Amino acid sequence: MTINERGPEGDRSYAAVSERFSMPLDEAMLTQRAVRKVLPDPVDDEIVLRCIELALRAPTGSNGQNWEFVVVKDRSVLATFARRYRSAWRIYGGIGERVTAGDPSMSKILAAVEWQVDHFEEIPVVVVPCLRGAVRFAPFPTIAQTSHYGSIYPSVQNLLLAARAVGLGASLITLPLWSVAMARRALGLPLSVQPICMVPLGWPRGRYGPTTRRPVGEVVHLDTYGRQPWRGVERADSQGAAG
């Protein structure tokens, strides 16, 4: 599936779309993007479980595998998070509009996020990746935190790539979780399990095309920051990514 195609239409059962999971890895990476506008149409449970199964193949710190995934489809639970999402967006979105005024590309992104905020209850599936155990701050707090959260985000990226391969729209969001206490109550989480982020899933609404990325030479430094021997060097196989 190319970056200009929609998600699969017609039969969207696991049997009908499962072969899409074999999309080449580089194609999935090059055409991945945050897709926030999705249809309310249901997503087969088997497709969601396969995406999470692929997420579980990611590495974790010390191979702890201390992850949990809550799949939310209940409209009342989604409505609870939608209210928190809107409360947070009133602040965050307002700041974003002022800071990025006059930037058409950012305005487009903010509009897509606002659409997701306004239609959150209609999203068919929201996956909530969680971690068991607390962050251990002593004696190296920064390292402890990066190690802790580093045990979930590789699996989240696997989940996003799997969704892209099968044709699902997906995005990584955190604003609905601004109240961790509320999130725990809504999801029935014990104190030993921490919600980290949310990944809404659904079949894309309309078409979406590629976005651009900075050339690799502009962001790569050799040995020390500021030493960029590859800056300005064109790569023959470089192409725009979607995201």
C-alpha positions in Angstrom: 0.0 0.0 0.0 1.4 3.4 -1.0 1.3 6.5 1.1 -1.5 7.9 -1.0 -3.9 5.0 -0.5 -6.6 4.6 2.0 -6.9 1.8 4.4 -8.5 -1.4 3.2 -12.2 -1.1 2.3 -14.9 -3.7 2.1 -14.0 -6.8 4.1 -11.8 -5.7 6.9 -11.7 -8.9 8.8 -8.4 -10.3 10.0 -8.5 -13.0 7.4 -8.9 -10.4 4.6 -6.1 -8.1 5.7 -3.6 -10.3 7.6 -1.3 -10.5 4.6 -0.7 -6.8 4.9 1.4 -7.5 8.0 4.1 -8.7 5.7 4.8 -5.2 4.4 8.5 -4.7 4.0 10.0 -3.0 7.1 11.5 -0.1 5.1 8.2 0.6 3.4 6.4 0.7 6.7 9.0 3.1 8.2 9.1 5.3 5.1 5.4 5.7 4.9 4.5 5.9 8.6 2.8 9.0 9.9 0.5 10.0 12.7 -3.1 9.5 11.4 -5.6 11.1 13.8 -8.7 11.2 11.6 -10.2 7.7 11.6 -13.6 6.2 10.8 -15.9 4.9 13.6 -16.0 1.5 11.8 -15.1 -1.4 14.1 -11.6 -3.0 14.0 -11.4 -6.8 14.2 -10.1 -7.9 17.6 -7.7 -10.3 15.9 -6.1 -7.4 14.1 -5.6 -5.4 17.3 -4.2 -8.5 19.1 -1.8 -9.2 16.2 -0.5 -5.6 16.4 0.0 -6.0 20.1 1.6 -9.3 19.6 4.2 -7.7 17.3 4.6 -4.9 19.9 5.7 -7.6 22.4 8.6 -8.5 20.2 10.4 -5.2 21.2 13.2 -5.3 23.7 12.7 -4.2 27.3 15.2 -3.2 30.0 16.9 -6.3 31.5 14.3 -8.3 29.5 11.8 -7.4 32.2 8.8 -7.5 29.8 7.0 -5.4 32.4 4.4 -4.2 30.1 0.6 -4.4 30.1 -1.8 -3.3 27.3 -5.4 -2.2 28.0 -7.6 -2.3 24.9 -10.4 0.2 25.4 -13.6 -0.1 23.3 -16.2 0.9 25.9 -17.9 4.2 24.8 -18.4 5.3 28.4 -14.7 4.8 29.2 -13.7 6.6 26.1 -16.0 9.4 27.0 -14.3 9.8 30.4 -10.9 10.2 28.7 -12.5 12.5 26.1 -13.5 14.9 28.8 -9.9 15.0 30.1 -8.5 15.3 26.6 -10.7 18.3 25.9 -9.8 20.0 29.2 -6.0 19.5 28.5 -6.4 20.6 24.9 -8.1 23.9 25.8 -4.8 24.8 27.4 -2.3 23.1 25.2 -4.0 23.8 21.9 -4.5 27.4 22.8 -0.8 27.8 23.5 0.0 25.9 20.3 -2.1 28.2 18.2 -0.4 31.3 19.6 3.1 29.9 19.3 2.7 28.6 15.7 0.5 31.4 14.3 1.3 31.9 10.7 2.8 28.4 10.2 0.5 26.5 7.8 2.0 23.1 8.4 1.6 23.4 12.2 -1.9 24.8 11.7 -2.8 21.6 9.8 -1.4 19.4 12.5 -3.2 21.3 15.2 -6.5 21.0 13.2 -6.0 17.2 13.0 -5.4 17.0 16.7 -8.5 19.1 17.4 -10.5 16.8 15.2 -9.3 13.8 17.3 -10.2 15.7 20.5 -13.7 16.4 19.3 -14.3 12.9 18.0 -12.5 10.8 20.7 -15.6 8.9 21.7 -16.0 7.7 18.1 -12.6 6.1 17.8 -13.2 2.3 17.6 -10.2 1.2 19.6 -7.7 2.9 21.9 -4.7 0.9 23.2 -3.2 2.0 26.5 0.4 0.8 26.9 1.3 0.5 30.6 4.3 -0.4 32.8 4.4 -2.5 35.9 6.6 -1.2 38.7 7.7 2.3 39.8 10.6 4.4 38.6 13.6 3.9 40.9 15.1 7.3 41.4 18.2 6.6 43.5 21.1 6.8 43.0 20.8 7.9 39.3 17.4 9.5 38.8 17.8 10.5 35.1 19.2 7.1 34.1 16.5 5.3 36.1 13.7 7.2 34.3 15.0 6.7 30.8 15.6 3.0 31.6 12.1 2.7 32.9 10.3 4.4 30.0 12.6 2.8 27.6 11.0 -0.5 28.4 7.7 0.6 26.8 8.3 2.9 23.9 10.1 0.4 21.7 7.0 -1.7 21.9 4.8 1.3 21.1 6.8 1.9 18.0 6.3 -1.7 17.0 2.6 -1.2 17.5 2.6 1.9 15.3 4.5 0.1 12.6 2.2 -2.9 12.7 -0.8 -0.6 12.4 0.8 1.1 9.5 1.5 -2.2 7.7 -2.1 -3.4 8.0 -3.5 -0.1 6.9 -4.8 1.2 10.3 -4.5 4.9 11.2 -2.7 5.4 14.5 -1.1 8.0 16.6 0.7 8.3 20.0 -0.9 10.7 22.4 -0.6 11.5 26.1 -2.9 14.4 26.9 -5.9 12.2 27.9 -3.7 10.8 30.7 -2.9 14.2 32.3 -4.8 12.9 35.4 -3.1 9.6 36.3 -5.5 9.1 39.2 -8.5 9.4 36.9 -6.9 7.1 34.4 -6.3 4.5 37.0 -9.9 4.6 38.1 -11.3 4.5 34.6 -9.1 1.5 33.6 -9.1 -0.3 37.0 -5.4 -0.2 37.2 -3.6 -1.1 40.5 -1.0 1.2 41.9 1.7 -1.1 40.6 0.7 -0.4 37.0 1.3 3.0 35.3 -0.5 4.2 32.1 2.2 5.6 29.8 0.4 6.8 26.6 -2.5 6.0 24.4 -2.6 4.8 20.8 -6.0 5.4 19.1 -6.6 2.9 16.2 -9.0 3.0 13.3 -9.4 2.8 9.6 -8.2 6.1 8.0 -10.7 8.7 7.1 -9.9 10.0 3.6 -6.5 10.0 2.0 -3.2 11.2 3.4 0.1 11.9 1.7 3.8 12.2 2.5 5.4 14.7 4.7 9.1 15.8 4.7 12.0 15.2 7.0 15.2 17.1 7.5 18.1 15.5 5.6 20.0 13.0 7.7 23.2 15.0 7.4 21.6 17.9 9.2 20.9 15.9 12.4 23.8 13.5 12.5 27.0 14.5 14.4 30.3 12.5 14.3 32.0 12.0 17.7 31.2 15.4 19.0 28.2 17.7 18.7 28.6 20.2 15.8 30.9 18.1 13.7 28.7 17.2 10.7 30.7 15.8 7.9 27.6 14.5 6.1 25.8 17.9 6.1 24.8 18.9 2.6 25.6 15.4 1.1 22.7 14.1 -1.0 21.9 10.4 -0.5 20.8 8.6 -3.7 18.2 6.5 -1.9 16.8 9.3 0.2 13.1 10.1 0.0 10.4 11.9 1.9 8.9 10.1 4.8 5.3 10.2 6.0 4.5 11.0 9.5 
